[in-house]
Amino acid sequence: MFYSEILADFVVNLDLKTIPDEVKQRAKELILDTLGTALAASNEECVLNALKAFKAMPSSDEQAQIWGKDENLSVIYAAMNNAIAAHALDFDDTHTEAILHASAILAPLCLSYGFSVCKSGERVLKAFIAGWEVAARIGIASKGTFHKRGFHTTAICGVFGAAVASGVLLELNKTQMINALGFAGSFASGVNEFLSNGSNSKVLHIANALKNGIFIAHFAKANLNAPLSIFEGRDNVFRAFGIEEECDKNELDKGLNEIWQILQVSIKPYPSCHFAHGFIDCALALREDGLKNEDIQSIECFVDEVPISFICDPISAKYEPKTAYEAKFSMPFLMALAFEDGFLNLSSYQNLKRKNVLEFAKKITYKKHKSSGFPKYFPGHLKAYLKNGKIITKDIFINKGNFDNPLSLDELEFKFLNNAKQAIDEKRARALILKITSLETQKEFQI
């Protein structure tokens, strides 16, 4: 059998009643976290500009809510705008081994679009879980090579997850789901050049994957056919976007119905590129040792190959990011913020010209280093050279928020409420917690 047939069989036969309770619970936690990050970003410039663009486009009569706003848009446009908000702050979750931000795509798709095509919270929850399982397995199988080729893994894998989730919502049969997976390879796109200037391309990748997934599911529902061999053929997705000889396609169906990838998703404690989180933890650990800026001569960080292109290179530009978005992809700047303040939150980026932060950032250099834990974990390893001649080593093997070092339920709720209050009052925020907690019983969704 082709992998598309195996995955389609898994999806169409997925029964919410037999999915383990811990999987359903984790799905709700990820949806809630994504909703909170989207609300926190509802007034970000890129989100407001996207809303302006969507309002100028032709639209259908069906309407859905813009999260954090008292206005509606055409369902697909509303879902796309909510997805942009979900990813705008780089505070959304990550499947670290797959290097994938699927919830930013799937939560808006399932809540905004999903309840417009079905009035079943059960089907919405199943769609979210199924989309994550397929998207994550493609990311894991790629072994980081999509990024090595310059493609954004979330943009490539995300369209497969969106197509599967949309297919569940539309109740595709097995043949139609196979076609949906086949089409997804042709709809996948998104390059990492946004890193050159902290531009908005990255958030548009999220919206594009969501939109393409919906279109794909409708094309498949109408019985258009697609290649069976999207994962194996001459021009398969791993050859087109990755380095095929480094990929492991066995990961596509490894432990289906037994190993649940949604349980391997990490929730961010810091609003920044996830690759930097282990180093932020290291900086906080140096501060906890009682060290001051003036005590440290230099810091040498040991960074894996893929993160280097995101958070370290070119290092001269990383020392003085020009925008808050660029700052979120600067390892030395993020470490300096955490070391100086003892925390990293949404308010941390309000002043990019702080003298003490810039001075500390310029003490930080890096070396390429292969970590045994990456990409399952986003570790941090460094040596701090003190002015008194001492050398201090910090090794964070499992970054905070990783599924093996998770945030507590209280920490998750604290993060959600702090994010949500950027757009709505606490009473409405707490009501949302109850809605997501009881998602299976819901017939509609409103903020």
Sequence and secondary structure as in RCSB ss.txt:
>XXXX:A:sequence
MFYSEILADFVVNLDLKTIPDEVKQRAKELILDTLGTALAASNEECVLNALKAFKAMPSSDEQAQIWGKDENLSV
IYAAMNNAIAAHALDFDDTHTEAILHASAILAPLCLSYGFSVCKSGERVLKAFIAGWEVAARIGIASKGTFHKRG
FHTTAICGVFGAAVASGVLLELNKTQMINALGFAGSFASGVNEFLSNGSNSKVLHIANALKNGIFIAHFAKANLN
APLSIFEGRDNVFRAFGIEEECDKNELDKGLNEIWQILQVSIKPYPSCHFAHGFIDCALALREDGLKNEDIQSIE
CFVDEVPISFICDPISAKYEPKTAYEAKFSMPFLMALAFEDGFLNLSSYQNLKRKNVLEFAKKITYKKHKSSGFP
KYFPGHLKAYLKNGKIITKDIFINKGNFDNPLSLDELEFKFLNNAKQAIDEKRARALILKITSLETQKEFQI
>XXXX:A:secstr
  HHHHHHHHHHT  GGGS HHHHHHHHHHHHHHHHHHHHTTT HHHHHHHHHHHTS   S EEE TTSS EEEH
HHHHHHHHHHHHHTS S EETTTTB  HHHHHHIIIIIIHHH   HHHHHHHHHHHHHHHHHHHHHHTTHHHHTT
B HHHHHHHHHHHHHHHHHTT  HHHHHHHHHHHHHH   BGGGGGTT THHHHHHHHHHHHHHHHHHHHHTT  
  TTTTTSTT HHHHHS GGG  GGGGTTTTTTS GGGGEE  SSSS GGGHHHHHHHHHHHHTT  GGGEEEEE
EEE HHHHHHHTSSHHHHHS SSHHHHTT HHHHHHHHHHHS   GGGGS TT HHHHHHHTTEEEEE   TTTT
TS  EEEEEEETTS EEEEEESS TTSTTS   HHHHHHHHHHHHTTTS HHHHHHHHHHHHTGGG S    
